[in-house]
């Protein structure tokens, strides 16, 4: 099942790229939060090298269990509590949920390397979601200039569940427009060339609208007739 699911996801990404106005390389980030380390290892053995967790302790556990697997790239995609930054920040390659200066200050204090960060944007304005408003993105990124341990590689968002495709597409397009605006500022610490958007239920739309990182859980690890979304 896992190998077949991976083939299906990759095919859908390729097809979506063909429909995109300007096809870009897309990194498939496997969200392993719902599966065991053994299951994650099966996926790695199929060639997936980008793994994501939304909790620091779960990422560290998986990392330990998969330490014999070389060349893996680790993504933390959930909110990072300030008190946990010191325990995790030097063990990740990408952080997808930067939306507070308090977090940035602690990363600066604790990190021994430059961390590739996505600024999380709450495009839909949902009160239940974390993230900077679209209007606040530029100011927030400008405030990050003093932190030399942070590189803003792009923007991240999550579309609301249950919305019609045309609404989801609108949100992704708005984020893509904002990403271009920031990239055009030519900030050395914030190239902002990437877009982390799209999960199992909407990644095809995201790719069509310019996503360069998609975060897939359910579509990889569950049967096709099962419903539910893992970020």
DONULO-964932 format. One record per residue: residue in one letter; z negated, y, x negated of N, C-alpha, C in turn. Coordinates in steps of 0.001 Angstrom, whole numbers, padded with zeros to 6 digits, always signed. Example, Ala and Ser with C-alpha at 12.3 -4.5 7.8 and 13.67 -1.06 7.14 Angstrom:
# residues 2
a-007800-005690-013190-007800-004500-012300-007800-003300-013200;s-007080-002250-012850-007140-001060-013670-007870+000030-012900;
***
This chain:
# residues 231
x+000000-001208-000820+000000+000000+000000+000000+001264-000858;x-000803+001276-001912-000924+002472-002731+000399+002851-003388;x+001071+001862-003949+002349+002128-004603+003381+002635-003603;x+003397+002033-002419+004341+002463-001392+004022+003884-000919;x+002732+004177-000711+002341+005520-000286+002754+006569-001309;x+002577+006244-002582+002951+007176-003638+004452+007436-003618;x+005231+006398-003422+006688+006564-003351+007078+007457-002188;x+006416+007253-001046+006716+008060+000147+006393+009536-000107;x+005227+009797-000684+004823+011179-000955+005795+011838-001927;x+006146+011140-002996+007067+011702-003980+008443+011977-003372;x+008882+011081-002509+010175+011279-001844+010137+012506-000948;x+009045+012671-000203+008915+013838+000685+008871+015132-000122;x+008211+015108-001271+008182+016291-002129+009586+016620-002619;x+010310+015615-003076+011678+015826-003564+012580+016369-002461;x+012450+015822-001262+013269+016292-000144+012921+017721+000243;x+011631+018040+000213+011200+019404+000533+011713+020389-000517;x+011742+019963-001769+012263+020816-002841+013739+021129-002624;x+014461+020173-002099+015881+020398-001832+016084+021425-000718;x+015099+021525+000165+015183+022497+001263+014647+023869+000866;x+013927+023929-000265+013334+025184-000703+014409+026122-001247;x+014283+027435-000999+015268+028395-001516+015414+028323-003028;x+014290+028206-003714+014298+028075-005172+013379+026916-005553;x+013974+025785-005815+013182+024609-006140+012385+024794-007426;x+011131+024418-007406+010259+024518-008577+009682+023140-008871;x+009149+022991-010062+008431+021765-010371+007133+021735-009572;x+006822+020582-009008+005611+020443-008205+004704+019399-008840;x+003456+019773-009077+002459+018856-009608+001712+018196-008459;x+001766+016875-008421+001036+016122-007411-000397+015902-007904;x-001346+016504-007209-002756+016361-007551-003377+015378-006554;x-003806+014249-007054-004390+013220-006185-005865+013521-005954;x-006222+013716-004700-007608+013998-004341-008320+012670-004110;x-009212+012332-005022-009825+010996-005033-011228+010978-004444;x-011615+012034-003749-013008+012137-003283-013392+011034-002301;x-012420+010438-001638-012745+009442-000608-012636+008011-001111;x-012325+007832-002397-012097+006478-002913-012947+006216-004150;x-013053+004957-004506-013824+004549-005676-013065+004854-006961;x-013770+004789-008059-013129+004977-009363-012083+003892-009617;x-012357+002675-009144-011407+001581-009321-010103+001884-008593;x-010220+002460-007404-009025+002823-006631-008260+003942-007330;x-009003+004907-007840-008366+005997-008569-007633+005470-009803;x-008226+004506-010463-007607+003927-011658-006288+003254-011304;x-006232+002601-010142-004974+001981-009699-003874+003033-009615;x-004223+004203-009100-003235+005270-008957-002804+005790-010329;x-003758+005918-011230-003437+006349-012593-002464+005373-013242;x-002698+004085-013013-001821+003069-013592-000418+003110-013002;x-000279+003804-011866+001044+004010-011267+001704+005292-011776;x+001002+005983-012659+001615+007145-013305+001088+008501-012894;x+000108+008555-011984-000461+009841-011573-001530+010252-012582;x-001414+011444-013130-002346+011872-014182-003206+013058-013773;x-002936+013655-012624-003726+014782-012139-004648+014308-011023;x-005966+014365-011280-006958+013897-010319-007873+015042-009926;x-008304+015042-008659-009137+016136-008150-010332+015613-007371;x-011424+016328-007511-012633+016106-006725-013111+017455-006208;x-013864+017429-005102-014381+018692-004585-015857+018896-004906;x-016504+017894-005510-017895+018024-005930-018017+017731-007413;x-018805+018550-008093-018932+018429-009546-019451+017062-009965;x-020488+016585-009276-021088+015316-009680-020129+014148-009494;x-019290+014196-008460-018327+013119-008243-017222+013141-009299;x-016830+014339-009708-015814+014433-010758-016338+013846-012066;x-017567+014187-012412-018142+013678-013651-018281+012162-013629;x-018622+011629-012465-018747+010171-012338-017391+009495-012523;x-016367+010020-011860-015027+009447-011993-014534+009589-013432;x-014791+010710-014014-014366+010948-015385-014983+009924-016334;x-016244+009637-016116-016928+008644-016945-016331+007251-016733;x-016081+006906-015473-015550+005589-015166-014119+005410-015676;x-013402+006518-015810-012000+006445-016235-011801+006954-017662;x-012861+006932-018463-012773+007498-019798-011819+006741-020721;x-011470+005510-020341-010509+004760-021151-009068+005147-020830;x-008901+005970-019785-007567+006435-019406-007296+007771-020106;x-006281+007796-020928-005998+009003-021707-005058+009944-020963;x-005041+011184-021395-004093+012191-020900-004279+012533-019420;x-005474+012388-018886-005722+012783-017502-006044+014270-017426;x-005626+014883-016334-005930+016293-016078-006857+016359-014870;x-007988+017037-015030-009025+017064-013992-009078+018406-013276;x-009039+018334-011951-009051+019523-011101-010316+019522-010239;x-011036+020619-010245-012136+020804-009304-011633+021714-008201;x-011625+021211-006971-010974+021940-005890-011944+022472-004846;x-013238+022192-005020-014222+022668-004060-015029+023827-004601;x-015803+024451-003704-016688+025542-004101-017665+025061-005171;x-017852+025875-006184-018707+025505-007299-019981+026347-007274;x-021107+025690-007038-022385+026401-007012-022721+026914-008409;x-023260+028098-008466-023537+028743-009748-024393+027867-010654;x-025396+027233-010079-026323+026442-010893-025670+025188-011485;x-024520+024781-010947-023855+023579-011441-022747+023870-012457;x-022434+025139-012639-021313+025487-013517-021527+024971-014929;x-022739+025107-015439-023009+024681-016816-022791+023183-017011;x-022923+022397-015931-022803+020942-016027-021370+020445-015972;x-020450+021272-015485-019109+020773-015190-017985+021553-015867;x-018226+022821-016178-017105+023700-016500-016319+023264-017733;x-016970+022648-018706-016252+022231-019914-015596+020860-019783;x-015701+020270-018591-015102+018954-018357-013906+019006-017413;x-013522+020217-016993-012383+020330-016086-011255+021106-016760;x-010051+020911-016243-008882+021627-016739-008475+022755-015799;x-008625+022513-014489-008278+023521-013482-009417+023674-012477;x-009678+024917-012095-010621+025215-011019-009850+025946-009928;x-009808+025355-008731-008935+025848-007657-009635+026757-006647;x-010871+027146-006887-011611+027838-005826-012399+029039-006326;x-011823+029827-007212-012512+031015-007712-012381+032146-006690;x-013502+032595-006164-013450+033683-005183-014666+034610-005249;x-015471+034482-006321-016656+035335-006458-016817+035775-007913;x-017159+037022-008099-017408+037505-009452-018637+036826-010050;x-019587+036466-009212-020779+035764-009692-020388+034450-010365;x-019446+033749-009760-018944+032505-010343-018218+032782-011650;x-017393+033822-011654-016653+034178-012864-017599+034509-014021;x-018653+035235-013738-019622+035608-014777-020284+034371-015374;x-020600+033400-014521-021258+032194-015023-020285+031316-015812;x-019032+031267-015376-018011+030546-016148-017879+031172-017534;x-017828+032487-017567-017726+033200-018838-018903+032858-019757;x-020063+032753-019175-021283+032484-019948-021329+031054-020469;x-020853+030113-019681-021043+028693-019988-019848+028001-020621;x-018663+028534-020441-017473+027815-020895-017231+027986-022385;x-016786+026907-023013-016437+026918-024436-014920+026974-024637;x-014204+027078-023531-012747+027119-023603-012234+027979-022457;x-010951+028282-022479-010334+029034-021388-010091+028087-020218;x-010568+028461-019047-010411+027642-017851-009266+028192-017004;x-008350+027321-016651-007247+027713-015777-007752+027759-014339;x-007705+028935-013749-008295+029130-012418-007257+029587-011401;x-007415+029081-010197-006707+029605-009035-007688+030462-008244;x-007271+031632-007853-008080+032457-006956-007862+031947-005532;x-008960+031594-004871-008860+031081-003512-008722+032236-002530;x-007704+032142-001678-007396+033204-000731-007512+032659+000696;x-008238+033358+001526-008394+032985+002932-007323+033719+003730;x-006114+033188+003692-004975+033871+004307-005133+033963+005822;x-005647+032913+006440-005738+032868+007899-006892+033697+008448;x-007832+034068+007585-008974+034851+008040-010021+034061+008800;x-009968+032725+008690-010955+031891+009382-012354+032138+008806;x-013326+032302+009691-014696+032556+009243-015323+031325+008607;x-014765+030154+008879-015327+028920+008329-014790+028599+006938;x-013838+029391+006461-013228+029119+005155-013687+030130+004105;x-013803+029627+002872-014099+030486+001737-012819+031204+001314;x-012975+032205+000470-011786+032826-000107-011733+034331+000057;x-010961+034957-000834-010713+036396-000800-009672+036687+000282;x-009787+037832+000924-008750+038239+001864-007487+038612+001096;x-006356+038537+001762-005103+038918+001117-005180+040330+000544;x-005761+041234+001293-005841+042630+000856-006757+042807-000351;x-007677+041867-000555-008635+042004-001644-008245+041297-002929;x-007119+040591-002918-006736+039766-004072-006498+040598-005330;x-005741+041663-005217-005393+042464-006395-006648+043038-007054;x-007522+043621-006273-008741+044210-006831-009613+043144-007493;x-009735+041981-006835-010553+040899-007395-009997+040444-008741;x-008697+040255-008813-008085+039798-010068-008219+040850-011151;x-008083+042117-010791-008267+043183-011788-009688+043181-012336;x-010655+042819-011502-012053+042756-011938-012313+041598-012909;x-011378+040651-012983-011550+039495-013866-011085+039762-015290;x-010539+040937-015545-009953+041223-016865-010973+041053-017994;x-012221+041346-017732-013238+041315-018799-013708+039912-019146;x-013239+038902-018417-013691+037528-018673-012616+036772-019451;x-012806+036645-020765-011743+036028-021574-011752+034504-021527;x-012695+033920-020802-012710+032466-020629-012011+032048-019326;x-011456+033015-018629-010773+032734-017357-009315+033175-017444;x-008429+032244-017105-007010+032579-016972-006609+032327-015523;x-006164+033368-014854-005735+033226-013460-004300+032713-013451;x-004160+031408-013237-002821+030813-013281-002092+030926-011945;x-002855+031176-010872-002199+031270-009574-003168+031501-008438;x-002653+031344-007224-003434+031511-006002-003498+030198-005240;x-004578+030015-004496-004768+028794-003695-005164+029170-002275;x-004702+028379-001314-005165+028534+000062-005132+027196+000773;x-005829+027167+001909-005793+026024+002816-005377+026532+004181;x-004367+025925+004763-003935+026314+006096-004867+025700+007146;x-005005+026342+008287-005865+025798+009343-005329+024473+009867;x-006225+023574+010187-005820+022305+010805-005433+022540+012256;x-004424+021804+012700-004067+021839+014109-003157+022970+014530;x-002776+023838+013605-001877+024934+013945-000426+024439+013939;x+000439+025067+014721+001849+024656+014721+002499+024948+013369;x+003549+024195+013035+004204+024353+011733+004629+025783+011422;x+005113+026514+012436+005583+027869+012158+004432+028798+011749;x+003245+028538+012266+002078+029337+011875+001645+028993+010457;x+001616+027702+010153+001265+027267+008798+002260+027830+007789;x+003524+027800+008145+004556+028329+007251+004333+029820+006985;x+003936+030548+008012+003681+031981+007853+002574+032234+006831;x+001503+031450+006917+000388+031618+005974+000813+031302+004549;x+001554+030204+004374+002015+029844+003034+002962+030906+002476;x+003808+031448+003328+004762+032468+002875+004029+033743+002457;x+002967+034078+003195+002179+035264+002837+001515+035093+001473;x+001016+033883+001211+000403+033643-000090+001451+033706-001199;x+002627+033148-000940+003704+033190-001936+004110+034627-002247;x+004167+035463-001234+004501+036878-001447+003430+037563-002291;x+002162+037240-002012+001065+037842-002784+001098+037360-004229;x+001411+036085-004434+001509+035543-005794+002578+036290-006591;x+003694+036561-005963+004772+037287-006642+004323+038708-006990;x+003593+039336-006076+003106+040693-006326+002195+040730-007554;x+001300+039739-007648+000373+039705-008781+001121+039384-010072;x+002050+038433-010003+002818+038066-011198+003577+039271-011756;x+004059+040121-010861+004834+041290-011292+003992+042354-011987;x+002661+042224-011903+001781+043151-012612+001765+042866-014116;x+002229+041658-014493+002303+041252-015902+000962+041387-016619;x-000078+040884-015993-001407+040911-016591-001545+039741-017555;x-001863+039967-018809-001937+038882-019791-002920+037783-019412;x-004031+038154-018786-005056+037182-018404-004794+036560-017038;x-003774+037053-016337-003488+036563-014982-001982+036450-014761;x-001331+035474-015426+000108+035314-015218+000462+034989-013772;x-000430+034283-013100-000314+034006-011662+001078+033488-011276;x+001507+032466-011977+002827+031883-011717+002777+030691-010763;x+001567+030232-010413+001433+028989-009663+000903+029215-008246;x+001183+028252-007386+000673+028257-006011+000104+026885-005683;x-001202+026835-005449-001862+025591-005046-002038+025639-003530;x-001150+024956-002837-001238+024946-001365-000509+023724-000840;x-001026+023198+000258-000446+022006+000846-001317+020792+000643;x-001658+020132+001765-002407+018885+001742-001599+017842+002510;x-002213+016728+002821-001451+015610+003391-000709+015979+004669;x-001291+016860+005484-000670+017163+006771+000347+018300+006712;x+000433+018997+005579+001338+020155+005557+002012+020399+004206;x+001961+019416+003290+002476+019680+001948+003983+019898+001904;x+004714+019315+002856+006165+019526+002857+006504+020985+003148;x+005798+021584+004093+005999+023006+004390+005615+023839+003178;x+004504+023465+002543+004039+024210+001373+005080+024191+000256;x+005655+023030-000005+006674+022926-001054+007890+023774-000705;x+008275+023743+000546+009410+024563+000986+009150+026047+000758;x+007877+026441+000820+007519+027853+000660+007083+028216-000754;x+007236+027276-001699+007017+027627-003094+005809+027028-003776;x+005106+026092-003139+003953+025460-003779+004368+024797-005085;x+003510+024941-006103+003745+024248-007373+002669+023189-007633;x+001582+023234-006883+000546+022204-006909+000239+021824-005466;x+000312+020531-005139-000086+020058-003817-001241+019076-003983;x-002216+019148-003088-003446+018378-003206-003443+017296-002123;x-003208+016059-002527-002959+014987-001563-004031+013911-001652;x-004658+013598-000525-005635+012522-000460-005232+011451+000531;x-005296+011785+001805-005032+010826+002876-003700+010101+002730;x-002642+010847+002477-001307+010238+002429-001160+009223+001304;x-002009+009329+000304-001960+008370-000796-002821+007144-000540;x-003995+007354+000033-004995+006293+000044-005212+005607+001391;x-004641+006132+002464-004888+005526+003773-003602+004987+004378;x-003789+004082+005332-002641+003530+006047-001936+004634+006818;x-000651+004485+007002+000148+005521+007661-000276+005750+009099;x-000864+004747+009739-001232+004921+011143-002649+005443+011310;x-003319+005732+010191-004647+006325+010274-004541+007834+010192;x-005409+008517+010938-005386+009964+010936-006611+010487+010203;x-006544+011754+009857-007651+012372+009144-007125+013013+007883;x-007759+014090+007474-007281+014829+006322-008332+014921+005248;x-007919+014638+004034-008772+014861+002882-008116+015973+002080;x-008871+016959+001842-008336+018098+001112-007673+017639-000175;
***
